């Protein structure tokens, strides 16, 4: 089992970015901006994937 990467400020920024993008995704979807909402969802997923890889 590999040792997890050390936590640094950049990882905290990615956590905050993922949260912000998720909120943006929801607001865009509520306001009817479907394509922009899909883009925000994709970026949120990429942040989540990055964070999951840090934990493994």
N, C-alpha and C positions, 0 to 999 in steps of 0.2 A: 504494500500500500504506500503510495507516495505521500510525502508530507505536504500539507496545504501551503499555499503561497502566503507570505506574511501580509498582514493587513496594512494598507497604507491609505493616504488621503485620496489618492486617485480612485480607489475602490469605493470609498464613501461617496465620491462625486457620481460614480456610476449608479449607486443605489438611489441617490436623489434624482438623477436623470430618469431612471426607470419609473420612479413614482410620478414625476412630473409628466412624462410621456403618457403614462396610463390615464392620468386625469385629463390631459389634452385629448387623447383618443376618445374618451367618454363624452366630453363636451362637443367635440366635432361630430360624433355620431348623433347626439341629441339634436344638434342644430342642422342636421341634414347634409353635412359635408362628408359623404361616404368615402370618396377616394382619399381625401386627406386623413380620415379616420383610419383607413386601412394602412396607410403609410406610418402613422403614429403607432399602430398596433405592431407592425413589422419591426420598427425600431425598439419598441418595448420588449418584444420577444428576443431580439438580439442582446439587449442589456441583460435580460433574465438568463439567457444561455451563458453569457460571459460570467455572471455571478455564480451560476450552478457549477461551472467548470472550476472556479476558484475553490469551491467547497469540496471538490473531489480530489 
